[in-house]
Amino acid sequence: MDQRLADLIEALGSDDGLKRKRAWETLTLLGEPAVLRLRALLSSGNKRIRWEAARGLAAMVDPGSVEAFVELLGDEHSEMRWLAGTGLVSLGPRSLVPVLMSLIQHPDSLGHQQVARRVLRGLSADNDVLKEIVGPVIGTLDHPDPAVIASKAAVALSELEKTLQKRLTPGRY
């Protein structure tokens, strides 16, 4: 299995598009055994390998990849940020806190802002409670002052925590 996994990982860097496609599809089907290897490839200097690894992880919907996707929000390549956003939306509400934290830590990053808008909209689209909490953040993502973005993200985190505490209180639903 180790050699087969190594061969599939190597194929992600192939010039043959069909070979790359088969490799990432097979890695996606393998699931857990491939996850750590794919996460490690996200820091590769080879953009193609990083792309294929991110694509595979996004398709796997692996909760442990949240932080790896959040790190990609600051990537210099917009297509990597886009894939990270796809992965975060696929992972659902568990992505919310890390995305808000990334806005607090990097409020001046246009890449974070662009993908965070997409992720926050995607996560709150069918959830009025989340929409109410993250709506003000989404509304400030075009603000020229990064401090305003960071402040709204911090308020949203606080509101999210309060909402969760209310919902976790016995007798409340």
C-alpha positions in Angstrom: 0.0 0.0 0.0 2.8 2.4 0.8 4.4 2.1 -2.6 1.0 2.4 -4.3 0.3 5.6 -2.3 3.8 6.9 -3.2 3.1 6.2 -6.9 -0.2 8.0 -6.7 1.3 11.0 -5.0 4.1 11.2 -7.6 1.5 11.0 -10.4 0.0 14.3 -9.1 3.0 16.1 -10.6 2.7 14.4 -14.0 2.5 16.4 -17.2 -0.2 13.9 -18.3 -3.6 15.4 -17.2 -5.4 12.1 -17.3 -2.8 10.5 -15.1 -3.1 13.3 -12.6 -6.9 13.0 -12.6 -6.8 9.3 -12.0 -4.3 9.8 -9.2 -6.3 12.4 -7.3 -9.5 10.4 -7.8 -7.9 7.3 -6.5 -6.4 9.2 -3.5 -9.8 10.6 -2.8 -11.3 7.1 -2.7 -8.5 5.9 -0.4 -9.5 8.5 2.1 -7.7 8.5 5.4 -4.5 6.8 4.3 -4.0 9.6 1.8 -5.0 12.6 3.9 -1.8 13.4 5.7 0.2 13.0 2.5 -2.1 15.3 0.6 -2.0 17.9 3.4 1.8 17.8 3.3 1.7 18.5 -0.4 -0.2 21.8 0.2 3.2 23.4 1.0 4.9 22.1 -2.1 6.7 24.6 -4.3 5.1 22.9 -7.3 1.8 24.7 -7.9 0.3 21.8 -9.9 1.0 19.4 -7.0 -0.5 21.8 -4.5 -3.6 22.3 -6.8 -4.1 18.5 -7.1 -3.6 18.0 -3.4 -6.1 20.7 -2.5 -8.6 19.4 -5.0 -8.3 15.9 -3.5 -8.7 17.2 0.1 -11.7 19.3 -0.9 -13.4 16.3 -2.4 -12.7 14.2 0.7 -14.5 16.6 3.1 -11.9 15.8 5.8 -12.6 17.8 9.0 -9.0 17.7 9.9 -8.2 19.8 6.8 -9.9 22.9 8.0 -6.7 24.6 9.2 -4.9 23.6 6.0 -7.6 25.2 3.9 -7.6 28.3 6.1 -3.8 28.7 5.5 -4.5 28.5 1.8 -6.7 31.6 2.1 -3.6 33.7 2.0 -2.1 31.9 -1.0 -0.7 34.1 -3.8 -2.7 32.1 -6.4 -6.4 32.8 -6.6 -7.2 29.3 -7.8 -5.7 27.9 -4.6 -7.7 30.2 -2.5 -10.8 29.2 -4.5 -10.2 25.5 -3.8 -9.6 26.3 -0.2 -13.0 28.1 -0.1 -14.7 25.1 -1.7 -13.2 22.8 0.9 -14.3 25.1 3.7 -17.8 25.3 2.5 -18.0 21.6 2.0 -16.9 21.1 5.6 -19.9 23.1 6.8 -20.3 25.1 10.0 -17.1 23.7 11.6 -15.3 26.1 9.2 -16.9 29.2 10.6 -14.7 29.8 13.6 -11.4 29.3 11.7 -12.5 31.6 8.9 -13.5 34.3 11.3 -10.2 33.9 13.2 -8.4 34.2 9.9 -10.1 37.6 9.3 -9.1 38.8 12.7 -5.5 37.7 12.1 -5.3 38.9 8.5 -7.9 41.6 8.0 -5.8 43.4 5.4 -5.4 40.3 3.2 -7.5 40.7 0.0 -7.4 37.0 -0.6 -8.8 36.2 2.9 -11.5 38.8 2.4 -12.6 37.5 -1.0 -12.7 33.8 0.0 -14.1 34.5 3.4 -17.0 36.3 1.8 -17.7 33.3 -0.4 -17.4 30.9 2.5 -19.5 32.9 5.0 -22.2 33.3 2.4 -22.1 29.6 1.6 -22.3 28.6 5.2 -25.1 31.0 6.1 -27.2 30.6 3.0 -29.6 28.2 4.5 -29.2 29.1 8.2 -30.9 32.3 9.3 -29.1 32.3 12.7 -25.7 32.1 11.0 -26.8 34.7 8.5 -27.6 37.1 11.3 -24.3 36.5 12.9 -22.0 36.7 9.9 -24.0 39.2 7.8 -22.3 42.2 9.4 -18.9 40.7 8.7 -19.8 40.0 5.0 -21.0 43.7 4.8 -17.6 45.0 6.0 -15.3 42.9 3.8 -15.0 45.8 1.3 -14.2 48.3 4.0 -10.8 50.0 3.5 -9.9 49.9 7.2 -8.7 46.4 8.2 -9.5 47.2 11.9 -13.2 47.4 11.1 -13.1 44.0 9.4 -11.2 42.4 12.4 -13.6 44.1 14.8 -16.7 42.7 13.0 -15.2 39.2 12.9 -14.5 39.4 16.6 -18.1 40.4 17.3 -19.3 37.6 15.2 -17.2 35.1 17.1 -18.6 36.4 20.4 -22.2 36.2 19.0 -21.6 32.7 17.8 -20.3 31.6 21.2 -23.3 33.2 22.9 -25.7 31.5 20.5 -24.1 28.2 21.0 -24.2 28.5 24.8 -27.9 29.4 24.6 -28.6 26.3 22.4 -26.6 24.0 24.7 -28.4 25.1 27.8 -30.7 22.2 29.0 -34.3 22.8 28.1 -33.5 25.2 25.2 -33.6 24.2 21.5 
